Amino acid sequence: SQNQYAETLMRTVALARSGIGTFEDGRTIAREVLDRWGIAPAETIFLDASGLSRYDLITPRAFVALLAQVYADDRLREPFLASLPVAGRAGTLSQ
């Protein structure tokens, strides 16, 4: 599932940077990026990387800021847009 990929990505980023692939190290790296993008730590809560925990939270302002930052970055925009499902296109939405 996409959720498993998200968990694995968070740990892989941490492993590449610090040599220790823990969720906590990945969360620290994610917070550093969000801080550079002007998103305050109080606006996000990560209890897992998949977003499945009911305690994972992000404010609407932080979510819009994150999307705006991704869209403004040429390296991030196209991969992000390509990852989105498209209604009516075979293979992009499934049950």
A tleap script that builds the chain and sets N, CA, C and O, in Angstrom:
source leaprc.protein.ff14SB
mol = sequence {
  NSER GLN ASN GLN TYR ALA GLU THR LEU MET
  ARG THR VAL ALA LEU ALA ARG SER GLY ILE
  GLY THR PHE GLU ASP GLY ARG THR ILE ALA
  ARG GLU VAL LEU ASP ARG TRP GLY ILE ALA
  PRO ALA GLU THR ILE PHE LEU ASP ALA SER
  GLY LEU SER ARG TYR ASP LEU ILE THR PRO
  ARG ALA PHE VAL ALA LEU LEU ALA GLN VAL
  TYR ALA ASP ASP ARG LEU ARG GLU PRO PHE
  LEU ALA SER LEU PRO VAL ALA GLY ARG ALA
  GLY THR LEU SER CGLN
}
set mol.1.N position { 0.835 -1.193 0.000 }
set mol.1.CA position { 0.000 0.000 0.000 }
set mol.1.C position { 0.873 1.247 0.000 }
set mol.1.O position { 2.065 1.181 0.300 }
set mol.2.N position { 0.276 2.374 -0.336 }
set mol.2.CA position { 0.999 3.648 -0.305 }
set mol.2.C position { 1.469 3.970 1.104 }
set mol.2.O position { 2.515 4.592 1.290 }
set mol.3.N position { 0.686 3.540 2.105 }
set mol.3.CA position { 1.033 3.826 3.490 }
set mol.3.C position { 2.341 3.144 3.879 }
set mol.3.O position { 3.168 3.727 4.581 }
set mol.4.N position { 2.518 1.923 3.425 }
set mol.4.CA position { 3.753 1.206 3.719 }
set mol.4.C position { 4.937 1.886 3.037 }
set mol.4.O position { 6.026 1.959 3.607 }
set mol.5.N position { 4.727 2.384 1.821 }
set mol.5.CA position { 5.785 3.113 1.131 }
set mol.5.C position { 6.164 4.374 1.905 }
set mol.5.O position { 7.345 4.706 2.011 }
set mol.6.N position { 5.173 5.070 2.441 }
set mol.6.CA position { 5.440 6.293 3.203 }
set mol.6.C position { 6.268 5.997 4.442 }
set mol.6.O position { 7.209 6.727 4.751 }
set mol.7.N position { 5.924 4.935 5.149 }
set mol.7.CA position { 6.700 4.537 6.335 }
set mol.7.C position { 8.131 4.190 5.939 }
set mol.7.O position { 9.081 4.608 6.601 }
set mol.8.N position { 8.285 3.430 4.864 }
set mol.8.CA position { 9.609 3.020 4.408 }
set mol.8.C position { 10.429 4.218 3.944 }
set mol.8.O position { 11.626 4.297 4.221 }
set mol.9.N position { 9.790 5.152 3.239 }
set mol.9.CA position { 10.496 6.344 2.771 }
set mol.9.C position { 11.019 7.167 3.941 }
set mol.9.O position { 12.155 7.639 3.907 }
set mol.10.N position { 10.205 7.341 4.971 }
set mol.10.CA position { 10.622 8.132 6.141 }
set mol.10.C position { 11.869 7.508 6.774 }
set mol.10.O position { 12.807 8.222 7.130 }
set mol.11.N position { 11.883 6.210 6.911 }
set mol.11.CA position { 13.026 5.528 7.520 }
set mol.11.C position { 14.239 5.523 6.590 }
set mol.11.O position { 15.376 5.601 7.056 }
set mol.12.N position { 14.007 5.431 5.283 }
set mol.12.CA position { 15.106 5.426 4.313 }
set mol.12.C position { 15.804 6.782 4.274 }
set mol.12.O position { 17.030 6.847 4.187 }
set mol.13.N position { 15.037 7.853 4.337 }
set mol.13.CA position { 15.618 9.203 4.378 }
set mol.13.C position { 16.500 9.332 5.616 }
set mol.13.O position { 17.607 9.866 5.550 }
set mol.14.N position { 15.998 8.839 6.737 }
set mol.14.CA position { 16.780 8.906 7.981 }
set mol.14.C position { 18.051 8.066 7.865 }
set mol.14.O position { 19.122 8.492 8.297 }
set mol.15.N position { 17.934 6.892 7.291 }
set mol.15.CA position { 19.089 6.005 7.131 }
set mol.15.C position { 20.152 6.657 6.252 }
set mol.15.O position { 21.341 6.596 6.564 }
set mol.16.N position { 19.727 7.278 5.158 }
set mol.16.CA position { 20.681 7.909 4.241 }
set mol.16.C position { 21.408 9.072 4.904 }
set mol.16.O position { 22.580 9.319 4.620 }
set mol.17.N position { 20.723 9.780 5.779 }
set mol.17.CA position { 21.334 10.956 6.386 }
set mol.17.C position { 22.159 10.634 7.624 }
set mol.17.O position { 23.263 11.152 7.792 }
set mol.18.N position { 21.624 9.778 8.491 }
set mol.18.CA position { 22.291 9.577 9.780 }
set mol.18.C position { 22.847 8.174 9.972 }
set mol.18.O position { 23.567 7.915 10.937 }
set mol.19.N position { 22.516 7.267 9.055 }
set mol.19.CA position { 22.970 5.895 9.216 }
set mol.19.C position { 22.088 5.084 10.148 }
set mol.19.O position { 22.348 3.906 10.395 }
set mol.20.N position { 21.041 5.721 10.665 }
set mol.20.CA position { 20.089 5.030 11.537 }
set mol.20.C position { 18.702 5.271 10.966 }
set mol.20.O position { 18.231 6.408 10.942 }
set mol.21.N position { 18.051 4.230 10.513 }
set mol.21.CA position { 16.762 4.371 9.835 }
set mol.21.C position { 15.574 4.297 10.761 }
set mol.21.O position { 14.723 3.420 10.608 }
set mol.22.N position { 15.497 5.207 11.725 }
set mol.22.CA position { 14.371 5.182 12.647 }
set mol.22.C position { 13.319 6.203 12.234 }
set mol.22.O position { 13.616 7.183 11.551 }
set mol.23.N position { 12.092 5.955 12.659 }
set mol.23.CA position { 11.025 6.908 12.403 }
set mol.23.C position { 11.341 8.251 13.053 }
set mol.23.O position { 11.108 9.300 12.454 }
set mol.24.N position { 11.866 8.222 14.266 }
set mol.24.CA position { 12.159 9.460 14.982 }
set mol.24.C position { 13.159 10.327 14.223 }
set mol.24.O position { 12.991 11.544 14.137 }
set mol.25.N position { 14.204 9.697 13.669 }
set mol.25.CA position { 15.176 10.455 12.871 }
set mol.25.C position { 14.526 11.002 11.604 }
set mol.25.O position { 14.803 12.132 11.201 }
set mol.26.N position { 13.670 10.212 10.979 }
set mol.26.CA position { 12.945 10.677 9.800 }
set mol.26.C position { 12.034 11.837 10.118 }
set mol.26.O position { 11.931 12.783 9.337 }
set mol.27.N position { 11.369 11.774 11.265 }
set mol.27.CA position { 10.478 12.865 11.685 }
set mol.27.C position { 11.298 14.146 11.905 }
set mol.27.O position { 10.849 15.234 11.545 }
set mol.28.N position { 12.483 14.021 12.489 }
set mol.28.CA position { 13.346 15.183 12.691 }
set mol.28.C position { 13.704 15.832 11.356 }
set mol.28.O position { 13.668 17.055 11.226 }
set mol.29.N position { 14.044 15.025 10.385 }
set mol.29.CA position { 14.384 15.538 9.056 }
set mol.29.C position { 13.173 16.206 8.422 }
set mol.29.O position { 13.297 17.284 7.840 }
set mol.30.N position { 12.011 15.585 8.526 }
set mol.30.CA position { 10.782 16.176 7.968 }
set mol.30.C position { 10.493 17.513 8.629 }
set mol.30.O position { 10.107 18.468 7.955 }
set mol.31.N position { 10.673 17.591 9.924 }
set mol.31.CA position { 10.420 18.855 10.630 }
set mol.31.C position { 11.402 19.939 10.186 }
set mol.31.O position { 11.028 21.108 10.082 }
set mol.32.N position { 12.651 19.559 9.924 }
set mol.32.CA position { 13.633 20.538 9.443 }
set mol.32.C position { 13.212 21.107 8.093 }
set mol.32.O position { 13.326 22.310 7.860 }
set mol.33.N position { 12.725 20.244 7.206 }
set mol.33.CA position { 12.263 20.708 5.893 }
set mol.33.C position { 11.049 21.619 6.054 }
set mol.33.O position { 10.989 22.693 5.456 }
set mol.34.N position { 10.088 21.187 6.863 }
set mol.34.CA position { 8.893 22.003 7.070 }
set mol.34.C position { 9.248 23.352 7.690 }
set mol.34.O position { 8.638 24.368 7.358 }
set mol.35.N position { 10.220 23.364 8.579 }
set mol.35.CA position { 10.660 24.618 9.189 }
set mol.35.C position { 11.241 25.553 8.132 }
set mol.35.O position { 10.951 26.750 8.136 }
set mol.36.N position { 12.067 25.011 7.220 }
set mol.36.CA position { 12.623 25.828 6.132 }
set mol.36.C position { 11.520 26.398 5.242 }
set mol.36.O position { 11.670 27.470 4.657 }
set mol.37.N position { 10.408 25.660 5.149 }
set mol.37.CA position { 9.286 26.102 4.323 }
set mol.37.C position { 8.339 27.023 5.088 }
set mol.37.O position { 7.307 27.427 4.552 }
set mol.38.N position { 8.674 27.359 6.321 }
set mol.38.CA position { 7.863 28.271 7.108 }
set mol.38.C position { 6.673 27.634 7.794 }
set mol.38.O position { 5.730 28.328 8.172 }
set mol.39.N position { 6.707 26.324 7.959 }
set mol.39.CA position { 5.619 25.611 8.623 }
set mol.39.C position { 6.070 25.278 10.040 }
set mol.39.O position { 6.994 24.489 10.237 }
set mol.40.N position { 5.416 25.880 11.018 }
set mol.40.CA position { 5.797 25.746 12.429 }
set mol.40.C position { 5.502 24.338 12.947 }
set mol.40.O position { 4.521 23.720 12.536 }
set mol.41.N position { 6.349 23.829 13.848 }
set mol.41.CA position { 6.120 22.500 14.427 }
set mol.41.C position { 4.739 22.346 15.069 }
set mol.41.O position { 4.175 21.252 15.063 }
set mol.42.N position { 4.203 23.407 15.610 }
set mol.42.CA position { 2.884 23.330 16.254 }
set mol.42.C position { 1.762 23.076 15.250 }
set mol.42.O position { 0.645 22.737 15.641 }
set mol.43.N position { 2.052 23.239 13.959 }
set mol.43.CA position { 1.025 23.047 12.935 }
set mol.43.C position { 0.954 21.614 12.402 }
set mol.43.O position { 0.091 21.293 11.586 }
set mol.44.N position { 1.861 20.763 12.864 }
set mol.44.CA position { 1.853 19.367 12.412 }
set mol.44.C position { 2.146 18.442 13.584 }
set mol.44.O position { 2.904 18.782 14.493 }
set mol.45.N position { 1.540 17.287 13.543 }
set mol.45.CA position { 1.830 16.228 14.513 }
set mol.45.C position { 1.990 14.936 13.723 }
set mol.45.O position { 1.067 14.506 13.032 }
set mol.46.N position { 3.166 14.317 13.828 }
set mol.46.CA position { 3.449 13.043 13.157 }
set mol.46.C position { 3.587 11.946 14.208 }
set mol.46.O position { 4.530 11.968 14.999 }
set mol.47.N position { 2.677 11.004 14.228 }
set mol.47.CA position { 2.849 9.834 15.088 }
set mol.47.C position { 3.262 8.618 14.275 }
set mol.47.O position { 3.740 7.628 14.829 }
set mol.48.N position { 3.081 8.690 12.971 }
set mol.48.CA position { 3.591 7.693 12.043 }
set mol.48.C position { 3.793 8.391 10.704 }
set mol.48.O position { 3.364 9.530 10.525 }
set mol.49.N position { 4.437 7.719 9.778 }
set mol.49.CA position { 4.688 8.348 8.477 }
set mol.49.C position { 3.565 8.094 7.486 }
set mol.49.O position { 3.462 8.784 6.472 }
set mol.50.N position { 2.731 7.116 7.770 }
set mol.50.CA position { 1.683 6.761 6.815 }
set mol.50.C position { 0.493 7.698 6.859 }
set mol.50.O position { -0.261 7.784 5.889 }
set mol.51.N position { 0.311 8.400 7.964 }
set mol.51.CA position { -0.852 9.251 8.103 }
set mol.51.C position { -2.090 8.508 8.553 }
set mol.51.O position { -3.183 9.074 8.569 }
set mol.52.N position { -1.934 7.244 8.921 }
set mol.52.CA position { -3.084 6.434 9.322 }
set mol.52.C position { -3.513 6.655 10.767 }
set mol.52.O position { -4.658 6.378 11.125 }
set mol.53.N position { -2.610 7.147 11.588 }
set mol.53.CA position { -2.973 7.374 12.976 }
set mol.53.C position { -3.991 8.504 13.061 }
set mol.53.O position { -3.847 9.525 12.389 }
set mol.54.N position { -4.999 8.327 13.872 }
set mol.54.CA position { -5.981 9.400 14.035 }
set mol.54.C position { -5.380 10.594 14.753 }
set mol.54.O position { -6.011 11.647 14.850 }
set mol.55.N position { -4.160 10.436 15.257 }
set mol.55.CA position { -3.492 11.521 15.965 }
set mol.55.C position { -2.482 12.255 15.081 }
set mol.55.O position { -1.829 13.191 15.542 }
set mol.56.N position { -2.347 11.846 13.822 }
set mol.56.CA position { -1.553 12.615 12.862 }
set mol.56.C position { -2.400 13.815 12.458 }
set mol.56.O position { -3.532 13.661 11.999 }
set mol.57.N position { -1.847 15.004 12.631 }
set mol.57.CA position { -2.622 16.215 12.359 }
set mol.57.C position { -1.791 17.238 11.599 }
set mol.57.O position { -0.574 17.323 11.765 }
set mol.58.N position { -2.476 18.014 10.762 }
set mol.58.CA position { -1.850 19.146 10.069 }
set mol.58.C position { -2.921 20.223 9.941 }
set mol.58.O position { -4.066 19.933 9.593 }
set mol.59.N position { -2.542 21.462 10.225 }
set mol.59.CA position { -3.505 22.545 10.108 }
set mol.59.C position { -3.763 22.835 8.629 }
set mol.59.O position { -2.909 22.556 7.788 }
set mol.60.N position { -4.925 23.390 8.309 }
set mol.60.CA position { -5.184 23.757 6.911 }
set mol.60.C position { -4.130 24.717 6.357 }
set mol.60.O position { -3.717 24.577 5.205 }
set mol.61.N position { -3.689 25.689 7.160 }
set mol.61.CA position { -2.669 26.630 6.699 }
set mol.61.C position { -1.385 25.902 6.349 }
set mol.61.O position { -0.765 26.190 5.325 }
set mol.62.N position { -0.979 24.955 7.196 }
set mol.62.CA position { 0.253 24.206 6.947 }
set mol.62.C position { 0.121 23.342 5.701 }
set mol.62.O position { 1.070 23.214 4.927 }
set mol.63.N position { -1.054 22.748 5.504 }
set mol.63.CA position { -1.264 21.898 4.326 }
set mol.63.C position { -1.184 22.719 3.040 }
set mol.63.O position { -0.567 22.290 2.066 }
set mol.64.N position { -1.800 23.888 3.036 }
set mol.64.CA position { -1.736 24.764 1.867 }
set mol.64.C position { -0.300 25.233 1.638 }
set mol.64.O position { 0.158 25.282 0.496 }
set mol.65.N position { 0.408 25.575 2.699 }
set mol.65.CA position { 1.805 26.002 2.565 }
set mol.65.C position { 2.670 24.883 1.999 }
set mol.65.O position { 3.539 25.135 1.164 }
set mol.66.N position { 2.444 23.665 2.440 }
set mol.66.CA position { 3.189 22.514 1.939 }
set mol.66.C position { 2.918 22.309 0.448 }
set mol.66.O position { 3.851 22.143 -0.338 }
set mol.67.N position { 1.642 22.319 0.063 }
set mol.67.CA position { 1.293 22.148 -1.349 }
set mol.67.C position { 1.865 23.272 -2.206 }
set mol.67.O position { 2.347 23.026 -3.311 }
set mol.68.N position { 1.814 24.499 -1.703 }
set mol.68.CA position { 2.363 25.630 -2.449 }
set mol.68.C position { 3.866 25.491 -2.641 }
set mol.68.O position { 4.389 25.799 -3.712 }
set mol.69.N position { 4.556 25.032 -1.618 }
set mol.69.CA position { 6.003 24.842 -1.703 }
set mol.69.C position { 6.354 23.749 -2.718 }
set mol.69.O position { 7.272 23.914 -3.522 }
set mol.70.N position { 5.628 22.649 -2.675 }
set mol.70.CA position { 5.872 21.560 -3.624 }
set mol.70.C position { 5.616 22.037 -5.050 }
set mol.70.O position { 6.402 21.751 -5.953 }
set mol.71.N position { 4.524 22.759 -5.251 }
set mol.71.CA position { 4.194 23.230 -6.592 }
set mol.71.C position { 5.211 24.247 -7.106 }
set mol.71.O position { 5.489 24.286 -8.304 }
set mol.72.N position { 5.761 25.057 -6.229 }
set mol.72.CA position { 6.721 26.086 -6.635 }
set mol.72.C position { 8.102 25.520 -6.961 }
set mol.72.O position { 8.901 26.185 -7.622 }
set mol.73.N position { 8.389 24.307 -6.508 }
set mol.73.CA position { 9.711 23.695 -6.706 }
set mol.73.C position { 9.692 22.825 -7.965 }
set mol.73.O position { 8.958 21.839 -8.030 }
set mol.74.N position { 10.490 23.189 -8.953 }
set mol.74.CA position { 10.515 22.446 -10.223 }
set mol.74.C position { 10.874 20.972 -10.036 }
set mol.74.O position { 10.410 20.126 -10.799 }
set mol.75.N position { 11.683 20.660 -9.044 }
set mol.75.CA position { 12.078 19.266 -8.811 }
set mol.75.C position { 10.947 18.443 -8.202 }
set mol.75.O position { 10.897 17.227 -8.390 }
set mol.76.N position { 10.048 19.090 -7.479 }
set mol.76.CA position { 8.984 18.370 -6.764 }
set mol.76.C position { 7.648 18.363 -7.497 }
set mol.76.O position { 6.867 17.420 -7.361 }
set mol.77.N position { 7.382 19.419 -8.278 }
set mol.77.CA position { 6.059 19.591 -8.872 }
set mol.77.C position { 5.629 18.406 -9.739 }
set mol.77.O position { 4.596 17.795 -9.466 }
set mol.78.N position { 6.385 18.075 -10.758 }
set mol.78.CA position { 5.956 17.029 -11.697 }
set mol.78.C position { 5.840 15.652 -11.047 }
set mol.78.O position { 4.849 14.961 -11.287 }
set mol.79.N position { 6.818 15.218 -10.227 }
set mol.79.CA position { 6.634 13.913 -9.571 }
set mol.79.C position { 5.394 13.881 -8.673 }
set mol.79.O position { 4.702 12.865 -8.602 }
set mol.80.N position { 5.118 14.995 -7.989 }
set mol.80.CA position { 3.934 15.033 -7.137 }
set mol.80.C position { 2.668 14.943 -7.980 }
set mol.80.O position { 1.786 14.135 -7.687 }
set mol.81.N position { 2.569 15.759 -9.018 }
set mol.81.CA position { 1.374 15.731 -9.862 }
set mol.81.C position { 1.188 14.371 -10.516 }
set mol.81.O position { 0.061 13.896 -10.651 }
set mol.82.N position { 2.285 13.739 -10.922 }
set mol.82.CA position { 2.187 12.420 -11.555 }
set mol.82.C position { 1.730 11.341 -10.582 }
set mol.82.O position { 1.222 10.301 -11.002 }
set mol.83.N position { 1.908 11.579 -9.293 }
set mol.83.CA position { 1.522 10.568 -8.303 }
set mol.83.C position { 0.034 10.609 -7.961 }
set mol.83.O position { -0.472 9.691 -7.315 }
set mol.84.N position { -0.672 11.658 -8.383 }
set mol.84.CA position { -2.079 11.804 -8.026 }
set mol.84.C position { -2.969 10.942 -8.913 }
set mol.84.O position { -2.721 10.838 -10.114 }
set mol.85.N position { -3.999 10.324 -8.344 }
set mol.85.CA position { -4.937 9.557 -9.163 }
set mol.85.C position { -5.794 10.496 -10.005 }
set mol.85.O position { -6.048 11.640 -9.628 }
set mol.86.N position { -6.230 9.988 -11.149 }
set mol.86.CA position { -7.064 10.772 -12.050 }
set mol.86.C position { -8.347 9.986 -12.305 }
set mol.86.O position { -8.307 8.876 -12.834 }
set mol.87.N position { -9.475 10.563 -11.928 }
set mol.87.CA position { -10.756 9.910 -12.167 }
set mol.87.C position { -10.975 9.713 -13.651 }
set mol.87.O position { -10.733 10.625 -14.442 }
set mol.88.N position { -11.427 8.538 -14.037 }
set mol.88.CA position { -11.708 8.251 -15.441 }
set mol.88.C position { -10.518 7.723 -16.211 }
set mol.88.O position { -10.666 7.358 -17.377 }
set mol.89.N position { -9.353 7.666 -15.610 }
set mol.89.CA position { -8.172 7.130 -16.280 }
set mol.89.C position { -7.860 5.770 -15.682 }
set mol.89.O position { -7.639 5.662 -14.476 }
set mol.90.N position { -7.838 4.752 -16.490 }
set mol.90.CA position { -7.629 3.377 -16.026 }
set mol.90.C position { -6.332 3.246 -15.251 }
set mol.90.O position { -5.285 3.745 -15.665 }
set mol.91.N position { -6.422 2.565 -14.119 }
set mol.91.CA position { -5.242 2.247 -13.342 }
set mol.91.C position { -4.826 3.285 -12.322 }
set mol.91.O position { -3.884 3.042 -11.568 }
set mol.92.N position { -5.490 4.442 -12.264 }
set mol.92.CA position { -5.074 5.451 -11.313 }
set mol.92.C position { -5.923 5.437 -10.055 }
set mol.92.O position { -5.503 5.972 -9.029 }
set mol.93.N position { -7.094 4.844 -10.106 }
set mol.93.CA position { -7.963 4.676 -8.939 }
set mol.93.C position { -8.369 3.213 -8.855 }
set mol.93.O position { -8.758 2.622 -9.862 }
set mol.94.N position { -8.287 2.639 -7.704 }
set mol.94.CA position { -8.755 1.253 -7.545 }
set mol.94.C position { -9.296 1.070 -6.152 }
set mol.94.O position { -9.023 1.863 -5.250 }
set mol.95.N position { -10.075 0.003 -5.986 }
set mol.95.CA position { -10.663 -0.285 -4.670 }
set mol.95.C position { -9.725 -1.072 -3.839 }
set mol.95.O position { -10.044 -1.409 -2.699 }
savepdb mol mol.pdb
quit
